[in-house]
């Protein structure tokens, strides 16, 4: 397998659809966060307000304890573990096992 990876960042290209999808996801995330914070700030939902205050306090404490790079690395590790767990669930649901431990799908 001979795959060449461009070293120069100016050679990196993504498709227009991928860029649109990325920025649409980013806009949706920012919009959802803005609406949650707006509802929490108005005070109509006390439980949401307390959740936001608690989350901001935890993030503030975490920021004082560890650097941003450390937190980003830990987040990346948790994301990888989450993706691994999702893939294991997908694999186990696709290939169920019998009680004797063998696969129910047989290869010819």
SVG drawing of the C-alpha trace seen along z (x, -y; Angstrom):
<svg xmlns="http://www.w3.org/2000/svg" viewBox="-40 -37 46 62">
<polyline fill="none" stroke="black" stroke-width="0.4" points="0.0,0.0 1.7,-3.2 -0.1,-6.3 1.6,-9.7 0.7,-12.1 1.2,-15.8 3.6,-17.5 2.9,-21.1 -0.3,-22.3 -1.1,-24.4 -1.5,-21.1 -4.2,-19.8 -7.6,-20.0 -11.1,-19.1 -14.2,-18.9 -16.8,-21.7 -19.3,-19.3 -17.0,-18.3 -16.4,-22.0 -20.1,-22.8 -20.9,-19.9 -18.2,-20.8 -19.3,-24.5 -23.0,-23.5 -22.3,-21.2 -20.2,-24.0 -23.1,-26.5 -25.6,-24.0 -23.5,-23.4 -22.9,-27.1 -26.6,-27.8 -27.6,-25.0 -25.2,-26.3 -26.4,-29.8 -30.0,-28.8 -29.2,-26.7 -27.3,-29.6 -30.1,-32.1 -32.7,-29.9 -30.4,-29.5 -29.8,-33.2 -33.5,-34.1 -34.0,-32.0 -37.2,-30.3 -35.6,-26.8 -33.9,-26.7 -32.5,-23.1 -30.9,-24.1 -29.4,-27.2 -27.9,-25.1 -26.5,-22.6 -24.9,-25.4 -23.4,-27.0 -22.1,-23.6 -20.6,-22.8 -18.9,-26.2 -17.5,-25.8 -16.1,-22.4 -14.5,-23.7 -13.0,-26.6 -11.6,-24.4 -10.2,-22.0 -8.6,-24.9 -6.8,-26.0 -5.5,-22.5 -4.4,-21.4 -3.2,-23.1 -5.4,-23.3 -3.2,-20.9 -3.6,-18.3 -7.4,-18.7 -7.5,-18.4 -5.4,-15.3 -7.7,-13.7 -10.7,-14.7 -9.2,-13.0 -8.5,-9.8 -12.1,-9.8 -13.3,-10.3 -11.2,-7.3 -12.5,-5.1 -16.1,-6.1 -15.6,-5.3 -14.0,-2.0 -17.0,-1.1 -19.4,-2.1 -17.6,0.1 -17.5,3.0 -21.3,2.7 -21.8,2.6 -19.6,5.7 -21.3,7.6 -24.8,6.8 -23.8,7.8 -22.2,11.1 -24.1,12.5 -22.4,15.4 -24.0,18.7 -23.8,19.8 -20.9,22.1 -18.9,19.0 -18.8,19.6 -20.1,17.3 -23.5,17.9 -22.3,16.7 -20.4,19.3 -17.9,18.7 -18.0,20.8"/>
</svg>
